[in-house]
Amino acid sequence: MNYGVCLEMVFTEHPFLDRIQLVADAGYRFAEMWFGDLTPPKSAGDAMKSKQAAQIRAAAEKAGVRSEERRVG
């Protein structure tokens, strides 16, 4: 079994895209995320800018993290 991490729930003191590398550094290889306006602005900066698909893909590839699930809300 592989465990993943919800990027909205961990390392909330860091910008969203930085959390992908932090999850990898913590030993996880799978992550999920929410799309929409569910990310608190205080912890993610400008959520719409930080959640562009190309940026997420590049950060995940660099960190070796696979995005397993996305929630659209």
C-alpha positions in Angstrom: 0.0 0.0 0.0 1.2 3.5 -0.8 0.3 6.5 1.3 -0.2 9.9 -0.1 -0.6 13.4 1.4 -3.2 16.1 0.8 -1.2 19.1 -0.1 -3.8 21.5 1.4 -3.4 19.9 4.8 0.4 19.8 5.4 3.1 22.4 5.5 0.5 25.1 5.5 3.0 27.8 6.5 4.6 27.3 3.0 3.4 28.3 -0.4 1.4 25.6 -2.2 4.0 24.7 -4.8 6.8 24.4 -2.2 4.7 21.8 -0.4 5.3 19.3 -3.2 9.1 19.2 -2.5 8.5 19.2 1.3 6.2 16.2 0.9 8.9 14.4 -1.1 11.5 15.4 1.5 9.2 13.8 4.2 9.4 10.5 2.2 6.1 10.5 0.4 5.8 9.9 -3.4 2.1 10.4 -3.8 0.0 13.5 -3.2 -3.5 14.8 -3.8 -4.8 18.4 -4.0 -8.0 20.4 -4.2 -8.8 22.8 -7.0 -11.1 25.8 -6.6 -11.3 28.2 -3.8 -10.9 25.8 -0.9 -7.3 26.6 -0.1 -7.0 29.2 2.7 -5.4 32.4 1.3 -3.2 32.9 4.4 -1.4 29.6 3.8 -1.2 29.3 0.0 -0.7 32.7 -1.3 -2.7 33.3 -4.5 -4.2 29.8 -4.9 -5.3 30.3 -8.5 -1.8 31.3 -9.6 0.0 28.6 -7.6 -2.3 25.9 -9.0 -1.6 26.2 -12.6 -1.4 22.6 -14.1 2.0 23.2 -15.8 3.6 24.5 -12.6 2.2 21.6 -10.5 3.4 19.1 -13.1 6.9 20.6 -13.2 7.2 20.8 -9.4 5.9 17.2 -9.0 8.3 15.8 -11.6 11.2 17.6 -10.1 10.4 16.3 -6.6 9.5 12.8 -7.8 5.9 13.1 -6.5 3.0 11.7 -8.3 -0.4 13.4 -8.2 -2.9 10.7 -7.5 -6.1 12.6 -7.1 -7.6 16.0 -7.6 -10.7 17.4 -6.0 -12.5 20.1 -7.9 -14.8 22.3 -5.9 
